[in-house]
Amino acid sequence: MLSHRAQKIKPSPTLAMDAKAKAMKADGVDIVNFGVGEPDFDTPDNIKEAAMRAIREGFTKYTPVGGIEPLKDAIIEKLKSDNNLHYSRDEIIVSCGAKHSLYNIAQALFNAGDEVLIPSPYWVSYPDQVLLNDATPVFVKTYEADFFKAQLEVLEAHITEKTKALILNTPSNPTGLTYDKKSLERIAELILKYNIYVVSDEIYEKLTYGGFEHVSIASIDNAIKEKTIVVNGLSKSYAMTGWRIGYAAGPKEIIQAMTNIQSQSTSNPTSIAQKAAVEALTGPQDFINTMRAEFDGRRTFLVDALNTIAGVSCLMPTGAFYAFPNTSVLYGKSSNNTVISSSSDLALYLLEAANVALVHGGAFGDDNHIRLSYATSIQEIKKGVDRIRAALNRLS
C-alpha cells in the first residue's frame, strides 16, 4: 500500500504534456510545442568547457553536501552585486535544481497543521511540495485586473494562527508577470506583522522586459531578509536545465536544516555541474543579454498575435518566457462533437486538432487561461499561432 503522501500527489502536468507532445513527434507528427518551460538555447561554450575541464582534472568525487566553497562564494557575490543582499557561506546551500531547493525548504519549515499561502495561479509544484510535508496549501486568488499580483487585503484575510509561510514567485510562472518594489514593500510589512516566512522563488529574475527591474523582497530591509529564503538557480538564466544546479539563501539555522536533510537524500549536487556553475556566475554574462533580447522579440510577437484571435485576450508579460491568455469565452463551444468546457478540454483539442502543445490553466489553479511558452523560434511561434487561430475558428 502506498503512503498517504504518495497518494496525494499528481504527476507534473507541464512535464506530462511535454511527454505526450514528444511521443507524438516521435511518431512523425509535426508538433509545435509551447508546453515546456525550458530555454531553447544551448548552454554557453565557456560553461561546457569548465565542466569538461573538471572531468579532465578528476573533479568527479563527492563534494561538501551543500556545495563547494568557490560556488558558494560566486553565489554570495552574485546576490551582493545583483540584489544588494549580503550572505555568508553558512547562509547558502546549493541543491540539485531550484525545485530541490524548494523541496528542502518545505522539509525544513513545514509541519502537519501548518498553512502555506500560495497566490493563484501558481507553479504546479508548490501545492504538492506543501502536501508532501503534511502542511496545507491555502490558495490566494489573484486577478487579471491586478496583473495577477496578490492584493494586500486578500492576503491578510487568508492569514490565520496556522500560517507558516507565503510562497512568492516573481517573475511568475505561469503568468509571466512581476511584482514591483512598492508591492513587495507592502507584502513585507504584512509578513513582519504576522511573523511568517517568505519563500521567494526568483528563478526567472534575469528574464525581464520593457524596462522592468527585478527586486528581491529580501533586499527591502534586514527585518524581512531574516524572514525570507531566496531561491534561485542557473537553469533559466544560463540555459542549464539539465545540469540541475539551484540554490537558496536565508537564515543560517534554516540553511543548516536544509543541508542536513539534503545529506540524507541526494548528498551533494553533481561535482562537475558545480564547476560549470562557478564559470556561469563568474564568467562572461553577455549570453544572458542575447537570450533576453531574443525572448523579448518573441514575447511581443506572440502576445500581439494571440490578441488578434477571436475569443483570446492576453496581458503582455514583463518577465519569464510565458504568455497566459484568457480563453474562457470559448468554453461551451464545440467542433465535430468535441465540446470545450474547460482549459483542459481546450489544450487537448489544440493538441489533437491543431498539433499544438500547451498547458491548460487548470494545472496552475486558473481554469480561465492556458499557458504558452515562447521558448521556441519565431518561425515555430508563427506556425503555432496560425494553427491555433484556424482550430479556434472551427469552434461554434
GIZIZI-V447109 format. One record per residue. N is the residue number from 1. RES is the residue in three letters. PSI is psi in whole degrees, 0 to 359 (999 if undefined). OMEGA is omega in radians with two decimals (999 if undefined). NEAR is the number of other C-alpha atoms within 12 Angstrom. Layout:
BEGIN
n:N res:RES psi:PSI omega:OMEGA near:NEAR
n:N res:RES psi:PSI omega:OMEGA near:NEAR
END
This chain:
BEGIN
n:1 res:MET psi:131 omega:3.13 near:6
n:2 res:LEU psi:154 omega:3.07 near:8
n:3 res:SER psi:158 omega:3.12 near:10
n:4 res:HIS psi:330 omega:3.11 near:12
n:5 res:ARG psi:312 omega:-3.10 near:18
n:6 res:ALA psi:328 omega:-3.11 near:16
n:7 res:GLN psi:345 omega:3.13 near:13
n:8 res:LYS psi:341 omega:-2.88 near:19
n:9 res:ILE psi:140 omega:3.08 near:22
n:10 res:LYS psi:150 omega:3.04 near:20
n:11 res:PRO psi:151 omega:3.12 near:17
n:12 res:SER psi:120 omega:-3.13 near:23
n:13 res:PRO psi:333 omega:3.11 near:29
n:14 res:THR psi:315 omega:3.12 near:36
n:15 res:LEU psi:327 omega:3.11 near:24
n:16 res:ALA psi:316 omega:3.12 near:21
n:17 res:MET psi:318 omega:3.12 near:32
n:18 res:ASP psi:319 omega:3.14 near:28
n:19 res:ALA psi:318 omega:3.14 near:22
n:20 res:LYS psi:319 omega:3.13 near:28
n:21 res:ALA psi:319 omega:3.14 near:33
n:22 res:LYS psi:325 omega:3.10 near:25
n:23 res:ALA psi:318 omega:3.09 near:17
n:24 res:MET psi:320 omega:3.14 near:21
n:25 res:LYS psi:321 omega:3.11 near:19
n:26 res:ALA psi:334 omega:3.10 near:12
n:27 res:ASP psi:6 omega:3.08 near:11
n:28 res:GLY psi:5 omega:3.13 near:11
n:29 res:VAL psi:134 omega:3.12 near:20
n:30 res:ASP psi:98 omega:-3.07 near:23
n:31 res:ILE psi:133 omega:2.91 near:32
n:32 res:VAL psi:118 omega:-2.98 near:37
n:33 res:ASN psi:104 omega:3.01 near:45
n:34 res:PHE psi:13 omega:-2.93 near:45
n:35 res:GLY psi:327 omega:-2.92 near:43
n:36 res:VAL psi:140 omega:3.13 near:33
n:37 res:GLY psi:67 omega:-3.03 near:36
n:38 res:GLU psi:126 omega:3.09 near:33
n:39 res:PRO psi:141 omega:3.12 near:33
n:40 res:ASP psi:10 omega:3.08 near:28
n:41 res:PHE psi:152 omega:3.05 near:24
n:42 res:ASP psi:151 omega:3.04 near:23
n:43 res:THR psi:134 omega:-3.12 near:31
n:44 res:PRO psi:148 omega:-3.04 near:28
n:45 res:ASP psi:323 omega:-3.11 near:20
n:46 res:ASN psi:329 omega:3.11 near:25
n:47 res:ILE psi:317 omega:3.10 near:32
n:48 res:LYS psi:320 omega:3.14 near:27
n:49 res:GLU psi:322 omega:3.10 near:22
n:50 res:ALA psi:322 omega:3.10 near:28
n:51 res:ALA psi:317 omega:3.13 near:30
n:52 res:MET psi:324 omega:3.08 near:22
n:53 res:ARG psi:320 omega:3.11 near:20
n:54 res:ALA psi:320 omega:3.10 near:24
n:55 res:ILE psi:312 omega:-3.11 near:20
n:56 res:ARG psi:328 omega:-3.12 near:12
n:57 res:GLU psi:2 omega:3.08 near:14
n:58 res:GLY psi:24 omega:3.12 near:14
n:59 res:PHE psi:67 omega:-2.98 near:21
n:60 res:THR psi:22 omega:-3.10 near:20
n:61 res:LYS psi:179 omega:3.03 near:19
n:62 res:TYR psi:148 omega:2.99 near:19
n:63 res:THR psi:175 omega:2.99 near:25
n:64 res:PRO psi:144 omega:-3.03 near:25
n:65 res:VAL psi:315 omega:-3.04 near:32
n:66 res:GLY psi:10 omega:3.09 near:43
n:67 res:GLY psi:153 omega:3.14 near:41
n:68 res:ILE psi:152 omega:-3.08 near:33
n:69 res:GLU psi:318 omega:3.11 near:23
n:70 res:PRO psi:325 omega:3.11 near:25
n:71 res:LEU psi:317 omega:3.07 near:37
n:72 res:LYS psi:319 omega:3.13 near:35
n:73 res:ASP psi:322 omega:3.10 near:29
n:74 res:ALA psi:321 omega:3.10 near:31
n:75 res:ILE psi:318 omega:3.11 near:42
n:76 res:ILE psi:315 omega:-3.13 near:33
n:77 res:GLU psi:321 omega:3.09 near:23
n:78 res:LYS psi:313 omega:-3.13 near:30
n:79 res:LEU psi:326 omega:3.11 near:33
n:80 res:LYS psi:311 omega:-3.04 near:19
n:81 res:SER psi:323 omega:-3.08 near:16
n:82 res:ASP psi:325 omega:-2.95 near:20
n:83 res:ASN psi:0 omega:-3.09 near:28
n:84 res:ASN psi:41 omega:3.13 near:21
n:85 res:LEU psi:136 omega:-3.05 near:31
n:86 res:HIS psi:119 omega:-3.12 near:28
n:87 res:TYR psi:160 omega:2.99 near:33
n:88 res:SER psi:171 omega:-3.07 near:22
n:89 res:ARG psi:325 omega:-3.11 near:28
n:90 res:ASP psi:5 omega:3.06 near:27
n:91 res:GLU psi:13 omega:-3.10 near:34
n:92 res:ILE psi:137 omega:2.95 near:44
n:93 res:ILE psi:138 omega:3.05 near:55
n:94 res:VAL psi:133 omega:-3.08 near:55
n:95 res:SER psi:181 omega:-3.08 near:49
n:96 res:CYS psi:65 omega:-3.09 near:38
n:97 res:GLY psi:158 omega:3.13 near:34
n:98 res:ALA psi:328 omega:3.10 near:38
n:99 res:LYS psi:320 omega:3.08 near:32
n:100 res:HIS psi:319 omega:3.08 near:34
n:101 res:SER psi:315 omega:3.14 near:45
n:102 res:LEU psi:319 omega:3.14 near:46
n:103 res:TYR psi:320 omega:3.07 near:36
n:104 res:ASN psi:321 omega:3.10 near:42
n:105 res:ILE psi:314 omega:3.14 near:47
n:106 res:ALA psi:319 omega:3.11 near:42
n:107 res:GLN psi:321 omega:-3.06 near:29
n:108 res:ALA psi:332 omega:-2.99 near:28
n:109 res:LEU psi:324 omega:-2.89 near:38
n:110 res:PHE psi:141 omega:3.08 near:34
n:111 res:ASN psi:165 omega:3.02 near:23
n:112 res:ALA psi:133 omega:-3.13 near:21
n:113 res:GLY psi:341 omega:3.09 near:20
n:114 res:ASP psi:150 omega:3.03 near:27
n:115 res:GLU psi:141 omega:-3.11 near:33
n:116 res:VAL psi:121 omega:-3.12 near:41
n:117 res:LEU psi:130 omega:3.14 near:39
n:118 res:ILE psi:105 omega:3.05 near:41
n:119 res:PRO psi:139 omega:-3.10 near:38
n:120 res:SER psi:132 omega:0.16 near:40
n:121 res:PRO psi:154 omega:-2.99 near:42
n:122 res:TYR psi:161 omega:2.99 near:42
n:123 res:TRP psi:141 omega:-2.89 near:39
n:124 res:VAL psi:334 omega:-3.04 near:35
n:125 res:SER psi:342 omega:-3.08 near:33
n:126 res:TYR psi:306 omega:-3.10 near:44
n:127 res:PRO psi:319 omega:-3.09 near:36
n:128 res:ASP psi:324 omega:3.09 near:32
n:129 res:GLN psi:324 omega:3.06 near:36
n:130 res:VAL psi:312 omega:-3.13 near:40
n:131 res:LEU psi:321 omega:-3.14 near:30
n:132 res:LEU psi:340 omega:3.13 near:28
n:133 res:ASN psi:24 omega:2.97 near:31
n:134 res:ASP psi:13 omega:3.04 near:26
n:135 res:ALA psi:177 omega:-3.05 near:30
n:136 res:THR psi:120 omega:3.03 near:29
n:137 res:PRO psi:133 omega:3.10 near:38
n:138 res:VAL psi:113 omega:-3.03 near:33
n:139 res:PHE psi:132 omega:3.12 near:31
n:140 res:VAL psi:107 omega:-3.03 near:31
n:141 res:LYS psi:136 omega:3.02 near:29
n:142 res:THR psi:165 omega:-2.96 near:26
n:143 res:TYR psi:152 omega:3.08 near:23
n:144 res:GLU psi:321 omega:-3.11 near:26
n:145 res:ALA psi:334 omega:3.10 near:12
n:146 res:ASP psi:16 omega:-3.08 near:16
n:147 res:PHE psi:37 omega:3.08 near:27
n:148 res:PHE psi:29 omega:3.03 near:34
n:149 res:LYS psi:133 omega:3.10 near:36
n:150 res:ALA psi:130 omega:-3.14 near:39
n:151 res:GLN psi:142 omega:-2.98 near:26
n:152 res:LEU psi:315 omega:-3.08 near:25
n:153 res:GLU psi:328 omega:3.12 near:16
n:154 res:VAL psi:317 omega:3.07 near:22
n:155 res:LEU psi:312 omega:-3.08 near:33
n:156 res:GLU psi:325 omega:-3.13 near:25
n:157 res:ALA psi:339 omega:-3.14 near:19
n:158 res:HIS psi:354 omega:-3.12 near:28
n:159 res:ILE psi:131 omega:3.08 near:30
n:160 res:THR psi:181 omega:3.10 near:19
n:161 res:GLU psi:347 omega:3.13 near:16
n:162 res:LYS psi:352 omega:-3.07 near:23
n:163 res:THR psi:126 omega:-3.12 near:33
n:164 res:LYS psi:325 omega:-3.03 near:36
n:165 res:ALA psi:163 omega:2.98 near:40
n:166 res:LEU psi:132 omega:3.00 near:48
n:167 res:ILE psi:119 omega:-3.07 near:45
n:168 res:LEU psi:129 omega:-3.10 near:45
n:169 res:ASN psi:110 omega:3.12 near:45
n:170 res:THR psi:127 omega:-0.15 near:45
n:171 res:PRO psi:153 omega:-2.93 near:40
n:172 res:SER psi:139 omega:2.79 near:42
n:173 res:ASN psi:112 omega:0.52 near:47
n:174 res:PRO psi:353 omega:-2.90 near:46
n:175 res:THR psi:336 omega:-3.04 near:44
n:176 res:GLY psi:10 omega:-3.11 near:43
n:177 res:LEU psi:172 omega:-2.90 near:40
n:178 res:THR psi:160 omega:3.02 near:40
n:179 res:TYR psi:131 omega:3.07 near:36
n:180 res:ASP psi:173 omega:-3.04 near:26
n:181 res:LYS psi:319 omega:-3.12 near:20
n:182 res:LYS psi:319 omega:3.10 near:18
n:183 res:SER psi:318 omega:3.13 near:25
n:184 res:LEU psi:324 omega:3.11 near:31
n:185 res:GLU psi:319 omega:3.13 near:24
n:186 res:ARG psi:320 omega:3.10 near:24
n:187 res:ILE psi:320 omega:3.12 near:37
n:188 res:ALA psi:319 omega:3.11 near:37
n:189 res:GLU psi:319 omega:3.14 near:27
n:190 res:LEU psi:317 omega:3.13 near:29
n:191 res:ILE psi:314 omega:-3.12 near:34
n:192 res:LEU psi:326 omega:3.11 near:25
n:193 res:LYS psi:320 omega:-3.08 near:16
n:194 res:TYR psi:2 omega:3.05 near:25
n:195 res:ASN psi:52 omega:3.07 near:24
n:196 res:ILE psi:174 omega:-3.12 near:35
n:197 res:TYR psi:158 omega:2.97 near:41
n:198 res:VAL psi:128 omega:2.95 near:44
n:199 res:VAL psi:109 omega:-3.00 near:47
n:200 res:SER psi:103 omega:-3.12 near:43
n:201 res:ASP psi:109 omega:-3.02 near:42
n:202 res:GLU psi:31 omega:-3.02 near:46
n:203 res:ILE psi:334 omega:-3.11 near:42
n:204 res:TYR psi:17 omega:-2.98 near:43
n:205 res:GLU psi:329 omega:-3.10 near:41
n:206 res:LYS psi:348 omega:-3.08 near:39
n:207 res:LEU psi:81 omega:3.07 near:43
n:208 res:THR psi:157 omega:-2.96 near:39
n:209 res:TYR psi:168 omega:3.04 near:31
n:210 res:GLY psi:27 omega:3.13 near:20
n:211 res:GLY psi:359 omega:3.12 near:13
n:212 res:PHE psi:136 omega:3.11 near:21
n:213 res:GLU psi:124 omega:-3.14 near:22
n:214 res:HIS psi:138 omega:3.02 near:35
n:215 res:VAL psi:133 omega:3.04 near:32
n:216 res:SER psi:134 omega:3.12 near:45
n:217 res:ILE psi:332 omega:-3.13 near:43
n:218 res:ALA psi:341 omega:-3.08 near:42
n:219 res:SER psi:357 omega:-3.06 near:31
n:220 res:ILE psi:313 omega:3.01 near:26
n:221 res:ASP psi:172 omega:-3.08 near:21
n:222 res:ASN psi:329 omega:-3.11 near:19
n:223 res:ALA psi:313 omega:-3.14 near:23
n:224 res:ILE psi:330 omega:3.08 near:34
n:225 res:LYS psi:323 omega:-3.13 near:34
n:226 res:GLU psi:346 omega:3.13 near:32
n:227 res:LYS psi:9 omega:-3.04 near:36
n:228 res:THR psi:138 omega:2.91 near:43
n:229 res:ILE psi:114 omega:-3.14 near:46
n:230 res:VAL psi:131 omega:3.12 near:49
n:231 res:VAL psi:133 omega:3.11 near:43
n:232 res:ASN psi:185 omega:-3.13 near:43
n:233 res:GLY psi:185 omega:-3.05 near:44
n:234 res:LEU psi:356 omega:-3.02 near:45
n:235 res:SER psi:313 omega:-3.02 near:37
n:236 res:LYS psi:315 omega:-3.04 near:42
n:237 res:SER psi:328 omega:-3.04 near:40
n:238 res:TYR psi:15 omega:-3.13 near:47
n:239 res:ALA psi:51 omega:-3.07 near:35
n:240 res:MET psi:41 omega:-3.06 near:33
n:241 res:THR psi:318 omega:-3.09 near:28
n:242 res:GLY psi:349 omega:-3.12 near:21
n:243 res:TRP psi:336 omega:3.06 near:31
n:244 res:ARG psi:65 omega:3.03 near:32
n:245 res:ILE psi:114 omega:3.01 near:45
n:246 res:GLY psi:171 omega:3.13 near:45
n:247 res:TYR psi:162 omega:3.07 near:50
n:248 res:ALA psi:149 omega:3.09 near:48
n:249 res:ALA psi:133 omega:-3.12 near:52
n:250 res:GLY psi:191 omega:3.13 near:40
n:251 res:PRO psi:138 omega:-2.97 near:34
n:252 res:LYS psi:330 omega:3.12 near:24
n:253 res:GLU psi:327 omega:3.08 near:21
n:254 res:ILE psi:317 omega:3.12 near:32
n:255 res:ILE psi:321 omega:3.11 near:40
n:256 res:GLN psi:319 omega:3.10 near:27
n:257 res:ALA psi:318 omega:3.10 near:28
n:258 res:MET psi:321 omega:3.13 near:40
n:259 res:THR psi:319 omega:3.09 near:37
n:260 res:ASN psi:317 omega:3.11 near:24
n:261 res:ILE psi:315 omega:-3.13 near:27
n:262 res:GLN psi:327 omega:-3.14 near:30
n:263 res:SER psi:336 omega:-3.13 near:23
n:264 res:GLN psi:5 omega:3.12 near:15
n:265 res:SER psi:280 omega:-3.08 near:19
n:266 res:THR psi:343 omega:-2.87 near:27
n:267 res:SER psi:214 omega:-3.03 near:26
n:268 res:ASN psi:154 omega:2.91 near:34
n:269 res:PRO psi:163 omega:-3.09 near:38
n:270 res:THR psi:129 omega:-3.08 near:33
n:271 res:SER psi:315 omega:-3.09 near:38
n:272 res:ILE psi:317 omega:3.13 near:34
n:273 res:ALA psi:327 omega:3.10 near:42
n:274 res:GLN psi:318 omega:3.09 near:50
n:275 res:LYS psi:319 omega:3.09 near:38
n:276 res:ALA psi:322 omega:-3.13 near:39
n:277 res:ALA psi:324 omega:3.06 near:49
n:278 res:VAL psi:315 omega:3.11 near:37
n:279 res:GLU psi:320 omega:3.12 near:32
n:280 res:ALA psi:314 omega:-3.06 near:38
n:281 res:LEU psi:331 omega:-3.05 near:35
n:282 res:THR psi:346 omega:-3.12 near:25
n:283 res:GLY psi:194 omega:3.14 near:23
n:284 res:PRO psi:141 omega:-3.10 near:17
n:285 res:GLN psi:6 omega:-3.06 near:20
n:286 res:ASP psi:337 omega:3.10 near:18
n:287 res:PHE psi:320 omega:-3.10 near:26
n:288 res:ILE psi:316 omega:-3.13 near:32
n:289 res:ASN psi:322 omega:3.12 near:18
n:290 res:THR psi:313 omega:-3.13 near:20
n:291 res:MET psi:317 omega:-3.13 near:32
n:292 res:ARG psi:319 omega:3.13 near:35
n:293 res:ALA psi:321 omega:3.11 near:22
n:294 res:GLU psi:315 omega:3.10 near:26
n:295 res:PHE psi:323 omega:-3.12 near:41
n:296 res:ASP psi:315 omega:3.11 near:33
n:297 res:GLY psi:319 omega:3.11 near:24
n:298 res:ARG psi:320 omega:-3.13 near:33
n:299 res:ARG psi:306 omega:-3.08 near:39
n:300 res:THR psi:322 omega:3.12 near:29
n:301 res:PHE psi:311 omega:-3.08 near:25
n:302 res:LEU psi:311 omega:-3.06 near:42
n:303 res:VAL psi:318 omega:3.08 near:35
n:304 res:ASP psi:319 omega:-3.13 near:23
n:305 res:ALA psi:318 omega:3.13 near:29
n:306 res:LEU psi:323 omega:-3.10 near:35
n:307 res:ASN psi:355 omega:3.04 near:24
n:308 res:THR psi:356 omega:-3.13 near:18
n:309 res:ILE psi:128 omega:3.13 near:26
n:310 res:ALA psi:130 omega:3.12 near:24
n:311 res:GLY psi:1 omega:-3.12 near:26
n:312 res:VAL psi:134 omega:3.02 near:29
n:313 res:SER psi:141 omega:-3.01 near:26
n:314 res:CYS psi:128 omega:3.00 near:35
n:315 res:LEU psi:151 omega:3.09 near:32
n:316 res:MET psi:117 omega:-3.14 near:34
n:317 res:PRO psi:151 omega:3.12 near:43
n:318 res:THR psi:1 omega:3.13 near:39
n:319 res:GLY psi:177 omega:-3.13 near:44
n:320 res:ALA psi:208 omega:3.06 near:43
n:321 res:PHE psi:50 omega:-3.14 near:49
n:322 res:TYR psi:145 omega:2.91 near:44
n:323 res:ALA psi:146 omega:-3.03 near:47
n:324 res:PHE psi:69 omega:-3.05 near:50
n:325 res:PRO psi:148 omega:3.03 near:41
n:326 res:ASN psi:124 omega:-3.10 near:35
n:327 res:THR psi:14 omega:-2.97 near:36
n:328 res:SER psi:335 omega:-3.14 near:29
n:329 res:VAL psi:347 omega:3.11 near:24
n:330 res:LEU psi:345 omega:-3.06 near:32
n:331 res:TYR psi:135 omega:-3.04 near:28
n:332 res:GLY psi:345 omega:3.10 near:20
n:333 res:LYS psi:167 omega:-3.08 near:25
n:334 res:SER psi:166 omega:3.05 near:21
n:335 res:SER psi:124 omega:3.12 near:24
n:336 res:ASN psi:49 omega:3.10 near:13
n:337 res:ASN psi:7 omega:3.03 near:12
n:338 res:THR psi:113 omega:-3.11 near:22
n:339 res:VAL psi:133 omega:3.11 near:21
n:340 res:ILE psi:105 omega:-3.11 near:29
n:341 res:SER psi:353 omega:-3.05 near:24
n:342 res:SER psi:172 omega:3.08 near:29
n:343 res:SER psi:328 omega:3.09 near:34
n:344 res:SER psi:316 omega:3.08 near:33
n:345 res:ASP psi:318 omega:-3.10 near:32
n:346 res:LEU psi:317 omega:3.13 near:42
n:347 res:ALA psi:318 omega:3.14 near:42
n:348 res:LEU psi:319 omega:3.11 near:27
n:349 res:TYR psi:315 omega:-3.11 near:34
n:350 res:LEU psi:328 omega:3.08 near:40
n:351 res:LEU psi:316 omega:-3.05 near:34
n:352 res:GLU psi:326 omega:-3.06 near:25
n:353 res:ALA psi:338 omega:-3.07 near:27
n:354 res:ALA psi:356 omega:-3.07 near:30
n:355 res:ASN psi:43 omega:3.08 near:33
n:356 res:VAL psi:125 omega:3.13 near:43
n:357 res:ALA psi:132 omega:3.04 near:47
n:358 res:LEU psi:183 omega:-3.08 near:50
n:359 res:VAL psi:134 omega:-3.13 near:48
n:360 res:HIS psi:144 omega:-3.08 near:43
n:361 res:GLY psi:335 omega:3.11 near:37
n:362 res:GLY psi:331 omega:3.10 near:31
n:363 res:ALA psi:335 omega:-3.12 near:36
n:364 res:PHE psi:8 omega:3.12 near:36
n:365 res:GLY psi:15 omega:3.14 near:35
n:366 res:ASP psi:98 omega:-3.03 near:35
n:367 res:ASP psi:352 omega:-3.14 near:32
n:368 res:ASN psi:354 omega:-2.98 near:34
n:369 res:HIS psi:167 omega:2.91 near:40
n:370 res:ILE psi:157 omega:3.13 near:43
n:371 res:ARG psi:132 omega:3.06 near:51
n:372 res:LEU psi:130 omega:3.02 near:46
n:373 res:SER psi:132 omega:3.07 near:44
n:374 res:TYR psi:31 omega:3.01 near:44
n:375 res:ALA psi:55 omega:3.08 near:37
n:376 res:THR psi:169 omega:-2.99 near:31
n:377 res:SER psi:159 omega:3.06 near:26
n:378 res:ILE psi:322 omega:-3.14 near:25
n:379 res:GLN psi:316 omega:3.10 near:16
n:380 res:GLU psi:321 omega:3.12 near:26
n:381 res:ILE psi:313 omega:-3.14 near:36
n:382 res:LYS psi:314 omega:3.13 near:27
n:383 res:LYS psi:317 omega:-3.13 near:24
n:384 res:GLY psi:317 omega:3.14 near:34
n:385 res:VAL psi:320 omega:3.10 near:35
n:386 res:ASP psi:320 omega:3.12 near:24
n:387 res:ARG psi:319 omega:3.11 near:30
n:388 res:ILE psi:314 omega:-3.14 near:40
n:389 res:ARG psi:312 omega:-3.11 near:25
n:390 res:ALA psi:318 omega:-3.13 near:20
n:391 res:ALA psi:320 omega:-3.14 near:32
n:392 res:LEU psi:329 omega:3.11 near:31
n:393 res:ASN psi:341 omega:3.12 near:21
n:394 res:ARG psi:350 omega:3.12 near:23
n:395 res:LEU psi:143 omega:3.11 near:26
n:396 res:SER psi:999 omega:999 near:19
END
